[in-house]
Amino acid sequence: MKQINTLLNELNVEPSQMGCHSGGLWYGSGISIDSYSPVDGSLLGTVQVAGVEDYENAVTKAEQAYLTFQKIPAPKRGEMVRQFGNKLREKKEALGQLVSWEMGKSLQEGLGEVQEMIDICDFAVGLSRQLHGFTMTSERPLHRLYEQYHPLGVVGIISAFNFPVAVWSWNVALAWVCGNVCIWKPSEKTPLCGIACQNIVTEVLNDNKLPEGISTILSGGADIGKWMTEDHRIALISATGSTRMGKDVAQRVGARLGKSLLELGGNNAMIITPSADLDTAMRAAVFGAVGTCGQRCTSTRRIIVHETIFNSFTKSIKKAYSQLRIGNPLDENNHVGPLIDEDAVKIYTNALAQAEAEGGKWLVPGEILDGNGYESRCYVKPAVVIIDHDAAIVHQETFAPILFIMKYDGGVEEAIAIQNEVKQGLSSSIMSLNINETETFLAHWGSDCGIANINIGTSGAEIGGAFGGEKETGGGRESGSDAWKAYMRRQTNTINYSKKLPLSQGIIFDI
C-alpha cells in the first residue's frame, strides 16, 4: 500500500496547498483548514480556502469560459469528458487510495467510487450525441412546433464528505456535455480529494486548449456555500448533504428564483417478508448497514421484519455482526473503517443513548473502539437495536452504523406503511419471493421513495438509473436516465413557414 506522501505526489497535491483554482492558477486568501485522516489521525495536508475576492475571480473566470464552451458542439464536449474518464482510469489506484485515507471508507469502496466516476464519463460521452428535444404537431397549417434544450450557464456543485469525488463527477460529466461550466465547493472535511480531481481535469483542459474556467474549485466552509446559493450568476445549485443543509440551500436559491437540485438525507428501510430468502436478506442488510461505516445516504437504517421470521433473522444478523472485522480501511481484510471524525462519533454515541432511553434493546451493543490497537478515535462498533417503529430516534437519520430492527405482524401493506412514515424518501427495498408483495411494493401506493429495490439492499446504485429521492430527500435526480435535463433550460419553438399569420385557438385578428 502506497504511503500518503507518495499518493499526493502522484496526484500533484502539495501537503500545504492553495485551495482555489480557475484560469490556470492555484490561489487562496482565506483561512487555512487542516485535513486529518480518520484512519490514523495523521495530518494529511493544509489547504488555504477562498476569500471574497477569490470567489469573485472564480465566478468571473467561469462566466468567461462559458462564452466559449457553450458554442462547442456537444459531441466535442463529450470528447473532453471521454479523455477525463481515461485520465481517471490512469489515476484510479492513487485517487481511490486517497479517498480511503481522507474519508475513511474501505479501499474497495474507494476504488469503487473512482469507478463510478469512470462510468458516468462513459454514460455522458454517449449522451453528448443524443441531447434530444421533441417535435409536436401544430394546430396551424404550415407551422412547425418543437422544443429543444439549452445549457444553463454556470452550475454550482456543493458535495459531501462521504462521496468526496463521485458525486461531483455525476454532476460535472452531465453538466459539461450539456454545455455548462462548473464551480465546485467540495466538503471541507475532504479537501485534498477535491484538489486531486481538479488537477486531473486541468490536464485534460490544457491538452485540448480549453478555458480552465470550465472547471473551478473553491475549497472552504459554509460561507462559500452561502455565496454560491445567493449568487444570481449561478443558474443551478446542485447540493448533496443533510436535510437541514438542503433546506437552507433551497430557501436561499428560491429567494432569487434560481434552480436547485437537492440530494439530501435518507432513512432507508428494508422490508423482509415470510417468503424472503433469509440468507440473501441478511447479507444485503449487513452490507447496507455497515458499508462506509453507515455513512452513505443510502445506508440501511431500518429493518422491518415479519414476526414469524423475526427470531431466525435476528439470530443470523447477530452472528454476521460477530464476524465483522473493524480496522484500517486500507487493509482489505477489514470490513468496516472509521467514522469521518470525532464529531461523528459523538452523534453515534448520542443516538445510542437516545435509542436506549426510548426502549431499544441491544441485539449487538455499540461502543467506541478507543485504544486496543486502533490508530484514531474515530473507530466504533456497528450496533443493532431492536426497537418500536414509532420511537423518535428511528425517524431521524443518524450518519453512523446503527441498524434499527422492528416487527410487523400483518400483510405487506402494513410493512410499507411503517417504511413510509418517516420524512425521508431516498432508498428502499423489499426481500420477498412473492410476486404480489413485490408488485405491491412497486405500485404507486407502495414505496414512496425515489429508489425501490427488489431482493437487493438499499445501498448502492448503477449509473444508468436516475439517483435521488422524495420528501425531505429533496426531489432531485442525478446520474443516469434523463437526469441531464436538470442542467438545461427548456425552450418551445414555433416556426411559421406560410405567407399568413394564423393565430392559435382559432382567434381572428384582422387589421
VMD Tcl script that draws the C-alpha trace (Angstrom):
set ca {
  {0.00 0.00 0.00}
  {1.40 3.38 -1.01}
  {2.11 5.94 1.68}
  {0.11 9.16 1.66}
  {3.03 11.35 0.53}
  {3.54 9.12 -2.50}
  {-0.15 9.35 -3.37}
  {-0.23 13.13 -3.04}
  {2.83 13.38 -5.27}
  {1.20 11.18 -7.94}
  {-1.88 13.39 -7.87}
  {0.13 16.65 -7.84}
  {-1.27 17.67 -4.45}
  {1.01 19.64 -2.15}
  {0.97 18.97 1.63}
  {0.46 22.75 2.00}
  {-1.84 23.78 -0.80}
  {-3.87 26.71 -2.03}
  {-7.47 25.54 -2.29}
  {-8.92 27.56 -5.18}
  {-8.29 27.05 -8.87}
  {-9.51 28.70 -12.06}
  {-7.78 30.19 -15.05}
  {-4.67 28.04 -14.60}
  {-3.67 29.22 -11.12}
  {-3.95 27.92 -7.57}
  {-4.75 30.65 -5.08}
  {-6.49 31.31 -1.77}
  {-6.62 34.25 0.62}
  {-8.87 32.83 3.33}
  {-8.08 30.86 6.44}
  {-6.28 27.52 6.37}
  {-8.03 24.24 7.11}
  {-6.31 21.00 8.08}
  {-7.24 17.62 6.69}
  {-6.78 14.84 9.25}
  {-7.15 11.20 8.27}
  {-9.74 9.27 10.29}
  {-7.64 6.18 9.53}
  {-4.80 7.04 11.90}
  {-5.36 10.65 12.97}
  {-2.44 11.93 10.92}
  {-2.35 15.35 9.30}
  {-2.63 14.79 5.55}
  {-2.36 18.39 4.43}
  {-3.26 22.02 4.96}
  {-5.42 23.93 2.49}
  {-5.88 27.70 2.25}
  {-9.53 28.41 1.39}
  {-11.31 31.05 -0.66}
  {-11.84 34.64 0.38}
  {-14.39 37.01 -1.15}
  {-12.01 38.21 -3.86}
  {-11.10 34.62 -4.72}
  {-14.77 33.81 -5.10}
  {-15.38 36.76 -7.40}
  {-12.39 35.80 -9.51}
  {-13.69 32.23 -9.83}
  {-17.18 33.28 -10.95}
  {-15.73 35.75 -13.46}
  {-13.45 33.08 -14.95}
  {-16.37 30.66 -15.15}
  {-18.59 33.19 -16.94}
  {-15.83 33.93 -19.44}
  {-15.25 30.23 -20.09}
  {-18.96 29.67 -20.67}
  {-18.98 32.13 -23.57}
  {-16.62 29.80 -25.42}
  {-17.68 26.40 -24.11}
  {-21.40 26.68 -24.87}
  {-20.61 27.11 -28.60}
  {-18.54 23.93 -28.86}
  {-20.66 21.09 -30.35}
  {-21.91 18.65 -27.73}
  {-20.02 15.65 -29.19}
  {-16.81 17.67 -28.93}
  {-17.63 18.40 -25.30}
  {-18.22 14.68 -24.94}
  {-14.73 14.05 -26.28}
  {-13.35 16.15 -23.43}
  {-15.32 14.04 -20.96}
  {-14.05 10.85 -22.63}
  {-10.47 12.00 -22.09}
  {-11.28 12.85 -18.48}
  {-12.58 9.31 -17.99}
  {-9.37 7.90 -19.42}
  {-7.29 10.06 -17.06}
  {-9.34 8.66 -14.20}
  {-8.53 5.14 -15.37}
  {-4.84 6.02 -15.17}
  {-5.22 7.57 -11.71}
  {-7.79 5.12 -10.31}
  {-5.50 3.39 -7.82}
  {-3.96 6.58 -6.47}
  {-7.23 8.51 -6.26}
  {-9.08 5.55 -4.74}
  {-6.43 5.21 -2.05}
  {-6.57 8.94 -1.32}
  {-10.35 8.66 -0.87}
  {-9.77 5.88 1.67}
  {-7.09 7.85 3.52}
  {-9.01 11.11 3.70}
  {-12.59 9.86 4.08}
  {-12.02 6.52 5.80}
  {-14.01 4.16 3.60}
  {-12.60 0.76 2.70}
  {-10.11 0.54 -0.15}
  {-12.56 -1.43 -2.27}
  {-15.16 1.27 -1.76}
  {-12.61 3.98 -2.53}
  {-11.67 2.28 -5.79}
  {-15.36 1.70 -6.49}
  {-16.04 5.39 -6.08}
  {-13.48 6.23 -8.75}
  {-15.03 3.56 -10.97}
  {-18.34 5.41 -10.60}
  {-16.58 8.49 -11.97}
  {-15.35 6.50 -14.95}
  {-18.82 5.03 -15.52}
  {-20.57 8.41 -15.54}
  {-18.00 9.71 -18.00}
  {-18.80 6.79 -20.33}
  {-22.51 7.49 -19.93}
  {-22.06 11.20 -20.62}
  {-19.99 10.59 -23.75}
  {-22.88 8.66 -25.31}
  {-25.34 11.26 -24.07}
  {-23.42 14.01 -25.87}
  {-24.79 12.68 -29.18}
  {-28.43 12.47 -28.08}
  {-29.43 15.63 -26.23}
  {-32.83 15.41 -27.87}
  {-35.95 17.56 -27.85}
  {-39.40 16.72 -29.22}
  {-41.41 17.65 -32.30}
  {-45.17 18.20 -31.90}
  {-47.92 18.66 -34.47}
  {-49.09 22.26 -34.76}
  {-52.78 23.06 -35.00}
  {-51.94 25.82 -37.51}
  {-51.21 24.99 -41.17}
  {-47.64 25.31 -42.43}
  {-46.28 25.64 -38.90}
  {-43.70 23.51 -37.11}
  {-43.78 23.14 -33.33}
  {-40.91 21.67 -31.38}
  {-38.85 22.03 -28.23}
  {-35.15 21.98 -27.51}
  {-32.78 22.18 -24.56}
  {-30.05 24.75 -23.96}
  {-27.31 24.92 -21.30}
  {-28.00 26.93 -18.16}
  {-24.61 28.61 -17.85}
  {-22.69 28.37 -14.56}
  {-23.54 25.35 -12.40}
  {-22.56 25.31 -8.71}
  {-21.86 21.98 -7.01}
  {-21.77 21.53 -3.23}
  {-20.75 17.99 -2.28}
  {-20.47 16.00 0.94}
  {-17.58 14.14 2.55}
  {-18.99 10.63 2.24}
  {-18.55 10.51 -1.55}
  {-15.82 13.12 -1.95}
  {-15.25 12.58 -5.68}
  {-18.08 10.54 -7.24}
  {-20.99 12.90 -6.64}
  {-19.03 15.80 -8.14}
  {-18.40 13.69 -11.24}
  {-22.09 12.77 -11.53}
  {-22.80 16.47 -11.86}
  {-19.90 17.73 -13.95}
  {-19.92 14.96 -16.56}
  {-23.55 15.70 -17.41}
  {-23.26 19.46 -16.98}
  {-20.25 19.62 -19.29}
  {-21.78 17.67 -22.17}
  {-24.85 19.89 -21.80}
  {-22.59 22.93 -22.34}
  {-22.33 24.30 -18.80}
  {-19.28 25.28 -16.78}
  {-18.98 24.24 -13.14}
  {-17.87 25.71 -9.81}
  {-17.30 23.11 -7.09}
  {-17.22 23.51 -3.33}
  {-16.05 20.13 -2.02}
  {-16.54 19.18 1.61}
  {-14.16 20.94 3.96}
  {-13.62 17.50 5.53}
  {-12.11 16.07 2.33}
  {-10.39 18.99 0.55}
  {-7.43 17.02 -0.82}
  {-9.68 14.71 -2.83}
  {-11.20 17.78 -4.48}
  {-7.80 19.25 -5.30}
  {-6.67 15.95 -6.83}
  {-9.75 15.88 -9.09}
  {-9.17 19.45 -10.21}
  {-5.59 18.59 -11.13}
  {-6.76 15.66 -13.26}
  {-9.35 17.65 -15.20}
  {-6.95 20.57 -15.64}
  {-4.63 18.24 -17.59}
  {-7.50 17.48 -19.98}
  {-8.45 21.12 -20.41}
  {-4.85 22.08 -21.12}
  {-4.41 19.23 -23.60}
  {-7.44 20.48 -25.51}
  {-6.59 24.17 -25.19}
  {-9.90 24.81 -23.43}
  {-10.53 27.58 -20.86}
  {-9.74 26.33 -17.39}
  {-12.77 28.18 -16.04}
  {-14.82 25.25 -17.36}
  {-13.90 23.57 -14.07}
  {-13.35 25.67 -10.95}
  {-12.82 24.59 -7.36}
  {-13.37 26.70 -4.22}
  {-12.26 24.94 -1.04}
  {-13.78 26.14 2.20}
  {-16.72 26.06 4.56}
  {-20.35 27.11 4.76}
  {-19.63 30.74 3.88}
  {-18.66 29.75 0.35}
  {-21.83 27.73 0.02}
  {-23.80 30.79 1.14}
  {-22.12 32.98 -1.51}
  {-22.92 30.42 -4.18}
  {-26.55 29.90 -3.24}
  {-27.26 33.64 -3.17}
  {-25.42 34.43 -6.42}
  {-27.78 35.08 -9.36}
  {-24.88 34.37 -11.75}
  {-25.01 30.69 -10.79}
  {-28.01 29.25 -12.60}
  {-28.20 25.92 -10.79}
  {-27.03 24.79 -7.37}
  {-26.64 21.03 -7.01}
  {-26.25 20.28 -3.30}
  {-25.66 16.96 -1.56}
  {-25.82 16.69 2.21}
  {-28.16 16.74 5.18}
  {-31.79 17.76 5.02}
  {-31.01 20.71 7.30}
  {-28.40 21.96 4.88}
  {-30.68 21.34 1.91}
  {-33.50 23.40 3.37}
  {-31.13 26.32 3.80}
  {-29.89 25.95 0.21}
  {-33.45 25.74 -1.12}
  {-34.51 28.91 0.71}
  {-31.53 30.93 -0.47}
  {-31.73 29.76 -4.08}
  {-35.51 30.05 -4.11}
  {-35.36 33.63 -2.86}
  {-33.69 34.60 -6.14}
  {-35.86 32.18 -8.18}
  {-32.83 30.12 -9.09}
  {-32.77 26.39 -9.73}
  {-31.66 23.80 -7.20}
  {-31.01 20.08 -7.42}
  {-31.08 18.57 -3.93}
  {-29.92 15.10 -2.87}
  {-30.38 15.06 0.89}
  {-30.88 12.71 3.82}
  {-32.01 9.11 3.73}
  {-33.62 6.94 6.39}
  {-33.73 3.82 4.31}
  {-35.68 0.70 5.18}
  {-35.60 -2.92 4.11}
  {-38.78 -4.97 4.44}
  {-38.32 -8.71 4.99}
  {-41.43 -10.83 4.44}
  {-42.00 -14.50 5.34}
  {-41.32 -15.52 1.72}
  {-37.85 -13.93 1.64}
  {-34.60 -15.76 1.09}
  {-33.22 -15.02 4.56}
  {-29.57 -15.57 3.68}
  {-29.77 -13.03 0.84}
  {-31.67 -10.64 3.11}
  {-29.08 -10.95 5.87}
  {-26.16 -10.24 3.53}
  {-27.89 -7.24 1.97}
  {-28.83 -5.87 5.38}
  {-25.32 -6.15 6.82}
  {-23.56 -4.50 3.89}
  {-26.24 -1.81 3.69}
  {-25.87 -1.00 7.37}
  {-22.07 -1.14 7.83}
  {-20.71 -0.23 4.38}
  {-18.82 3.09 4.54}
  {-19.34 2.77 8.32}
  {-23.01 3.69 7.85}
  {-22.12 6.99 6.16}
  {-23.92 6.53 2.86}
  {-27.09 8.44 2.12}
  {-28.45 5.04 1.01}
  {-27.24 3.15 4.11}
  {-29.79 0.76 5.56}
  {-31.07 2.33 8.79}
  {-34.24 0.30 9.41}
  {-35.18 -3.36 9.00}
  {-38.89 -4.20 9.11}
  {-39.29 -7.96 9.69}
  {-42.42 -10.09 9.87}
  {-42.90 -11.55 13.34}
  {-42.93 -15.17 12.05}
  {-39.29 -14.91 10.92}
  {-38.11 -12.30 13.41}
  {-36.20 -14.64 15.72}
  {-34.42 -16.55 12.97}
  {-33.46 -13.36 11.13}
  {-32.13 -11.53 14.19}
  {-30.13 -14.62 15.12}
  {-28.41 -14.62 11.72}
  {-27.77 -10.86 11.92}
  {-26.16 -11.21 15.34}
  {-23.89 -13.98 14.06}
  {-22.89 -11.97 10.99}
  {-22.04 -8.89 13.06}
  {-19.81 -11.01 15.30}
  {-17.71 -11.80 12.22}
  {-17.16 -8.18 11.12}
  {-13.55 -7.03 11.09}
  {-13.14 -3.37 12.06}
  {-9.92 -1.53 11.42}
  {-7.68 0.28 8.95}
  {-9.77 0.60 5.76}
  {-6.69 0.28 3.55}
  {-6.29 -3.28 4.84}
  {-8.54 -5.26 2.54}
  {-9.13 -7.88 5.26}
  {-11.26 -5.37 7.18}
  {-14.97 -4.82 6.53}
  {-15.50 -1.56 8.43}
  {-13.34 1.54 8.69}
  {-13.71 4.64 10.88}
  {-16.26 7.41 11.05}
  {-15.15 10.65 9.43}
  {-14.22 12.49 12.66}
  {-14.82 12.73 16.39}
  {-17.93 14.87 15.88}
  {-19.46 11.91 14.02}
  {-18.52 9.67 16.94}
  {-20.45 11.97 19.30}
  {-23.51 11.76 17.03}
  {-23.19 7.96 17.15}
  {-22.99 7.79 20.95}
  {-25.84 10.28 21.40}
  {-28.06 8.22 19.10}
  {-27.27 5.03 21.02}
  {-28.19 6.73 24.29}
  {-31.44 8.05 22.84}
  {-32.34 4.63 21.44}
  {-31.85 3.04 24.84}
  {-33.88 5.79 26.54}
  {-36.72 5.17 24.08}
  {-36.95 1.47 24.87}
  {-34.46 -0.01 22.43}
  {-32.98 -3.42 23.27}
  {-29.46 -4.29 22.18}
  {-29.06 -7.14 19.73}
  {-25.48 -6.02 19.10}
  {-24.26 -3.32 21.53}
  {-22.30 -0.40 20.16}
  {-19.15 1.14 21.61}
  {-16.24 3.42 20.81}
  {-13.17 1.35 19.94}
  {-10.66 3.73 21.52}
  {-7.25 2.24 22.06}
  {-6.84 -1.54 21.66}
  {-4.70 -1.07 18.58}
  {-6.98 1.39 16.79}
  {-4.97 4.24 15.34}
  {-7.51 7.04 15.81}
  {-10.51 7.89 18.00}
  {-12.93 7.50 15.07}
  {-13.49 3.74 15.15}
  {-16.80 2.46 16.51}
  {-18.55 -0.88 16.71}
  {-21.59 -1.25 14.43}
  {-24.70 -1.60 16.59}
  {-28.07 -3.30 16.13}
  {-31.09 -2.21 18.18}
  {-34.49 -3.88 18.45}
  {-36.99 -1.05 18.82}
  {-40.56 0.06 18.08}
  {-41.09 1.78 14.75}
  {-42.62 4.86 16.36}
  {-39.57 5.70 18.52}
  {-38.35 9.22 17.75}
  {-34.76 8.12 17.08}
  {-35.98 5.78 14.34}
  {-37.40 8.76 12.44}
  {-34.06 10.58 12.42}
  {-31.17 9.95 10.05}
  {-28.08 9.06 12.08}
  {-24.98 9.04 9.86}
  {-23.37 6.11 11.64}
  {-23.50 2.28 11.66}
  {-26.64 1.88 13.76}
  {-29.30 -0.52 12.50}
  {-32.83 -0.49 13.92}
  {-34.87 -3.70 13.67}
  {-38.64 -3.71 14.21}
  {-41.52 -6.15 13.78}
  {-44.70 -6.12 11.77}
  {-47.44 -8.75 12.11}
  {-49.86 -8.07 9.26}
  {-49.62 -8.01 5.48}
  {-47.08 -6.30 3.29}
  {-49.05 -3.05 3.17}
  {-48.57 -2.69 6.94}
  {-44.81 -3.02 6.46}
  {-44.88 -0.47 3.63}
  {-46.81 1.97 5.82}
  {-44.12 1.66 8.51}
  {-41.43 2.24 5.90}
  {-43.19 5.32 4.51}
  {-43.96 7.00 7.83}
  {-40.57 8.75 8.07}
  {-39.95 12.17 6.48}
  {-37.09 11.00 4.25}
  {-37.68 9.19 0.96}
  {-34.43 8.16 -0.71}
  {-33.96 4.38 -0.96}
  {-35.99 1.33 -0.01}
  {-36.04 -2.40 -0.63}
  {-38.14 -5.47 -0.04}
  {-36.92 -9.02 0.33}
  {-39.64 -11.32 -0.95}
  {-40.18 -14.12 -3.45}
  {-43.93 -13.41 -3.52}
  {-44.91 -11.50 -6.67}
  {-47.98 -9.99 -5.04}
  {-45.80 -8.47 -2.31}
  {-43.12 -7.19 -4.67}
  {-45.59 -5.67 -7.13}
  {-47.48 -4.01 -4.28}
  {-44.19 -2.53 -3.10}
  {-43.60 -1.05 -6.59}
  {-47.15 0.23 -7.07}
  {-47.88 3.92 -6.66}
  {-49.41 3.16 -3.26}
  {-46.28 1.22 -2.31}
  {-42.83 2.61 -1.54}
  {-42.77 6.41 -1.60}
  {-39.00 6.56 -2.16}
  {-37.07 7.63 -5.24}
  {-35.37 4.22 -5.27}
  {-37.29 0.99 -4.69}
  {-35.41 -2.32 -4.96}
  {-36.49 -5.96 -5.01}
  {-34.25 -8.59 -3.42}
  {-31.23 -6.31 -3.19}
  {-30.34 -3.84 -0.47}
  {-30.92 -0.11 -0.20}
  {-27.27 0.77 -0.68}
  {-25.56 1.28 -4.00}
  {-26.91 2.35 -7.38}
  {-25.97 1.92 -11.01}
  {-25.02 4.90 -13.16}
  {-27.73 4.18 -15.73}
  {-30.60 4.98 -13.39}
  {-31.55 8.41 -12.07}
  {-30.45 8.78 -8.44}
  {-32.39 10.76 -5.84}
  {-35.40 10.74 -3.57}
  {-38.64 12.35 -2.47}
  {-39.97 14.21 0.58}
  {-37.13 15.59 2.72}
  {-34.60 13.92 0.45}
  {-35.20 16.92 -1.81}
  {-36.70 15.58 -5.03}
  {-33.56 15.98 -7.15}
  {-32.20 13.44 -9.63}
  {-28.58 12.93 -10.61}
  {-26.63 10.47 -12.75}
  {-28.47 8.41 -15.38}
  {-31.76 8.23 -17.27}
  {-32.90 11.77 -18.20}
  {-31.28 13.48 -15.19}
  {-29.33 15.57 -17.73}
  {-32.39 17.75 -18.20}
  {-31.79 19.34 -14.79}
  {-28.71 21.02 -16.26}
  {-30.61 22.52 -19.20}
  {-33.26 25.14 -19.84}
  {-36.22 24.05 -21.93}
  {-37.40 26.09 -24.89}
  {-40.50 25.70 -27.08}
  {-40.19 26.90 -30.68}
  {-42.86 27.67 -33.29}
  {-41.85 28.23 -36.92}
  {-44.29 29.73 -39.42}
  {-43.30 28.93 -43.00}
  {-46.57 30.10 -44.55}
  {-47.34 33.55 -46.01}
  {-50.12 34.10 -43.49}
  {-50.32 34.70 -39.75}
  {-52.96 32.32 -38.37}
  {-53.49 32.52 -34.61}
  {-53.97 29.60 -32.28}
  {-57.35 28.63 -30.80}
  {-59.00 29.93 -33.98}
  {-58.65 33.59 -32.99}
  {-59.09 36.05 -35.85}
  {-57.39 39.45 -35.66}
  {-57.78 41.44 -38.91}
  {-56.44 44.94 -39.41}
}
mol new
graphics top color blue
foreach p $ca { graphics top sphere $p radius 0.5 }
foreach p [lrange $ca 0 end-1] q [lrange $ca 1 end] { graphics top cylinder $p $q radius 0.2 }
display resetview
